[in-house]
Amino acid sequence: MADQKKLDRWADKLLDTGKRNNLISFKDTKASTAEILHPSCESVFSKCSVGHIFEVFDPKIPDMEAEEPDGPEEVVANSKTDKKLSKDEYKANYISRLRSDKYLLVYAQTPNPMTAVKNIAKKDQEMQDETGINVAYLAFGFLKWNEKEGSEVFYKAPLLLVHVNVITGSILDPIKIEVSDDDVIVNPTFDYLLQAEYGLSLPEFEDGDSLAAYYSKVSYTVRRMGWDILDECKLG
């Protein structure tokens, strides 16, 4: 009975269309969200089949498969892992060191993005222990929307969700992100809001669709609303 109550509470939370729900209004936080800066959203999405494992690039792990710094200046730049860098600075700092698309360059609003990724892993494990439900996901594509025409207050709702497991090991082991489900989920909570408030429905995702193809379907669906699609990939 207790487990059923927990499941019921989680179901209620899923259908909560308030702005505190990340499926309605996604907010980047230091503790529980991170953005994939490299490779591209399309590249990551194309590899999202069950069992596929990505590794998160961590500048503090010396033996990761990365190029050696070119000279003293880059050594100095790459030592700034304890200083908060902007997204552009972080990407410029490390993208040249990635040899393979199996590595994800991840950014978060914290001096060490690995802290945010580990927090996501911890919260997901706690939820799985309590309810058996996996709540960690990669979100692909965001709809920038407002409640009424002319409003300057915009929100970001993720479009497609892929469930993942975030695997942490020792301090010297890279963090791994394993795709745990083949199904690509169209954001059910935002779809519910669209139907209830605007008489619209997010298009179904069909096997074989690329991100670009799905974005086009969404753009057509919301064309009269004047909303924009952001090509972003977030872990949360």
PyMOL commands that set and color helices and strands:
alter all, ss='L'
color gray80, all
select helices_A, chain A and resi 2-14+41-46+72-78+80-82+87-97+113-131+188-198+211-221+223-225
alter helices_A, ss='H'
color red, helices_A
select strands_A, chain A and resi 34-38+53-56+103-107+137-145+155-167+176-179+185-186+228-235
alter strands_A, ss='S'
color yellow, strands_A
deselect
rebuild
show_as cartoon
